[in-house]
């Protein structure tokens, strides 16, 4: 009876550390921060670990050490206590010879132990922790603090050794991060609104920002048939009349075919060049244009424009033909919810 109780205790210890690890990684920091602000004692204990990447690494390291020690102890103890019994059963009731019975007993104990450990020590606590990360993290934080104190020297040695091996392999050390899906982030924003932390307008803007990655260049662009463009060989007088009659400061320039945009004319460049050199061929005034795929996400468009330091880009189809124009104003209008004028 004592042997079974010990095995059950070691399986529970393994399950505890598995649940603690997945609970700490899966918990929402904002939820713990709010609970800590409300005076929740366990949330206050947990908050320093989930907010600090280095603290979370130590927390996970302690969990891994606990899992490893529980596994090794369980394997050695089960083999010691149940191996001879299984071996005797195989010899006396199955008729296996002594040498084969020893190996078979070890295999039987290993298979049964592994199956039980995987189900009760891994799968069940992992599933519960993923379904209820906040409750799991809060439930396990106090014993984990004791484990952190006990395992601190061993964890420090293992962490230093791991970092050393990573550097030898040319890899940088990483930290555990909290990763949430867009749906979870959207729920977090809704909770912040319901809790009075966000004004209605702030909530709407954050919601649009979250969904910005679902919008593409084709969704935001001004279609090509609504654009006013210039041919690269347009005479100077016609260029000037065109510029005077258009409200836009940047004008797409095409060559060979209307949907083959080769650059952009900035009205400021035209005026500056005219003031210093007089009439100048349009080909010498245009600046290179940035092209983006029509399926490029809106959030990536912002990054591309910032990297290239441009305010607009030509949207092209798979054949390289222009199908529209997207500007930084179009993306910001989508984000802020204001109407586009162009």
N, C-alpha and C positions, 0 to 999 in steps of 0.2 A: 504493500500500500504506500509506504514511504517513497518507493522508487517512482510510482506513478505521479504522486504529488510533486516530486522534484521535477520530473519531466514536464508536467503541466506548468509549473512555475517558470521553467526556462523558456517554454514556448510563449507564455504570456510576456516574459521579459523581451523576447524577440519582437512580439507583436507591438509592445509598447514603444520600442525604439523606432520601428517602421512607421507607426502612426505619428510619432513625434516629428519624424523627418518630413513626411508628406504634409502634415498639418502646418508646420512652420513655413514650408515653401509655398503652399497653396493659399494661405490665409491672406486676406486683403488688409494691407497696412492701414488704410483709412478707417476700416472698421475697428481695428485694435486701437488706433489713435483716438477714435471717438470714445470707445469704452474706457480707455485710460483717463481721458478728460472728464468722464462721468464718475471717476473714482473707483473703477473696477480694479481690485487688487492684483489679480492674475494678469490682467491686460497691462498694467504698469510694469510687471516683471517681464512680460514678453516683448513689449515695445522696443527696448534697446536692441534686441536681437534681430527683429524683422526690419527695422529701419536702417541698420548699419550693415552693409555687405560683409565686412570683416566679421562682425558678430554673428551673422547668419552662417558664415563658413565654419566658425567654431561650433556653432550649434549642430550643424549637419555632421561635422567631424565626430562630435561626441555621440551622435546617434549611430553613425557607422561603426564606431568602436564598440558601442553596446551591442549592436547586432552581431558583429563578429565574435565577441566574447561569448554571447549567448549561444551562438551556433556551435562554436568549438567545445564549449562546456557540455552542451546537450549531446553532441556526437560522442564525446569521450565517455560521458556518464551512461548513456543508453547502451553503448557497446559493452561497458563493464557490467552493467546490471542485467541486461536482457540477452546478451550474447551467449553466455553459458546455458541459460534456460532453453533458448532456441536450438542450440547445438545438441543438447541432451535429447530434446524432443525428436530431432531429425535422426539421431542414432537409434533411439529405442523404439520409436513408433513408425518411422518411415523406412528404416533400414539402411540409411546412408552410412558409409564407413567414416571413421574418425577424422581422417584428413579432409575428406570432402565436406563433412558436416561443419567443420570450423569455417571454411570459406563460404559455404552456403549460409551459415548463420550470420556471418558478417554482412552478406549481401541482403538477406531478409531484413535485418535490423536497419541497414542503410536505406533501403527502399521505403519501408514503413515510416521511418523517421523523416525522410525527405518529403514524402507525400503529406504527412501531417503538418510538417513545418511550413510547407508551401501554402497549404490551405489556411491553417489557423494562425500561422505566424507571419504570413506575407500578404496573401490575397485579401483576406477579410479585413485586417486593419488598414491596408492600403485603400480599399474601396470606401471604407467608412471615413477615413481621413480626407479623401478627395470629395466625398459628398458633404461632409460637415467639417471643413477645415478650421473654421473659427472655434467651434466647440472643442475639437480635438486638440488644437494648439493650446487653448487655455487649460484644458484638462491635464495636459502632459508637461506644462511649463515648470511647475515646482520640482517634480522629480528630475527633470532635465537640468535644472540649475544645480542640483546635487551631483548629477552625473558630470556636468561640466567641471565642477570643482575636483571630483575624483580623477577624471580622465585628463585633466589639464596638462600634466607633464607628457603623457603619452601622445596626446593630440598635437602638442607643439612639435614633438620629434617627428611625427608622421607628416605633418604639414610642411615642415622644412625639407624633409626628404622628398616629398612629392614635388615641391617647387624646384628643387635641385634637379630632379630627373626631367621635369618639363623643360628647364632651361638647356639641359644637355641635348634634348630632342629639338630645340629651336622653337618651342611653343611658349606662348605667354600664359601666365596663370590667369584663370578665370574665376569669377565669383558666382555664387548662386543668385539668381534673380527671380523676382516675382513676375510671372508671365500671365497675362489675362487676355482673353478673347475680346473682340469688339463688343460682344453682347454683355460680358461682365463689366466692361468699362462703362457701357451705356447704363447698366443697372446702378453702378456706382454714382454716376452723374444724377440719375433719378433720385437716389437716396439722399444725395447732398441737397437736391432741390427740396425734397420733402422735409428734410431736417432743417431747412431755413438757412443753409450755408450758401445757397446760390439764388440770385434773383432770377425771375422768369426769363428775362432777356439773356442773362448769362447762360442759363440752362439751354436756351435755343441755340446760342452760338456754339457752345461746346458740343451739342448734339450734331450741328452741321459740320463742325470740324472733325468729329469722329466718323461721319459718313462721307467725308470729302474723298477718302481713298476709294470709295465705290463709284465715284464719278470719273468719267474719262474725258480726254481732250475733245472727242466728238460731241459729248454732251454739253460742253461749255463753249465750244468755238462759235464764232460767227461764220455761217456758211459762205463759201466762196462767191456764190452768186450775189451776195449782198456787199461784197467788198468793192472798193474803188481802187484800181491798180493802174500803173503806168508801164508802157513798154520801154525797154532800156534805150531804144533809139528815138524816143520822143524828142522833137526839137525843143530848144530852150524856151522859146516863147510859149509853146503849149504847156510846158512843165510849169512855168510861172502862173499861167492862167488856171491850171488845174489846182495848184497849191492855194491860190487866192480863193477859189471857190469850194475848198474842202475844209472842214473843221478839224481834221486830224493832223497830228504832228509827225506821224510815221506812216509812210505810204509804201505798200509792197510794189516791187518792180519785177516784171516778168520778161522772159526772152524766149523766142521761137514759138512758144505756145502760151496762151493765157494762164494755164495751170502749172507752168514751170517757173516758179518764183526763184529769182536769183539773188535778191537782196532787198534792202529797205532804204528808202530815202527819208532822211530826217530833215524836216523843214529848217531847223536851226543850222544844219550843215550847208544847206543851199544858200541861206542868207549870208552866213559867214564867208563862204567861198565867193559869193557875188561881190561882197564888200571889199575883198582883197584882190580878186583876179578878174572880176567881171563874169560874163556868161561862161558857163562850164558844162561840157557834155555830161549828161545824166550818168553815164557809165562810170565816171570818175567820182561821183558823189555817193553812190550807193554803198551801204555797209553789208557785210555778210549776214545772212538770215539763219536763224536756228530752226531746224525742222524737228517735229515730234510726231511719233506714231499716233494714229487716231485712237488707239486703245490704251494709250498711256494714262495712268491714274493721275488725278488732279493734284494729289499731294506730291507726286514725283515731278510734276510740271513746275511746281514752286521751287523745288530743289534744283532743277535744271536751270531755270531762269536765274536763280541766285548764283549758281556756279558760273554761268556764262555772262552774268551781269547784263541781262537784256530784259526788256519789258514785254516783249511779244514773241510769238513763235508761229511758224506756218505749220498747220496740221496736214500731214501727207498720208496718202493711202499706201498699200504695199507696193505699188508701182512707182512711188515717188511723186505722184501728181498732187498738187495742192487741192485740198478739199475745204479749207477754212483757215481762220486765223484765231488764235487764242492769246489773250493778253493777261498780264498780271491782274488787271482790274476785273477781268471775267472771273478769275479764280477767287479773288477777294469778295466779289459780289456774291458768289455762291456761298462763301464762308459766312458773310455778314447778313446775307438774306436780302440785300438791296437789289433793285432792278438794274439790269444792264441797259446801257443807252445805245450801244453800237450794234 
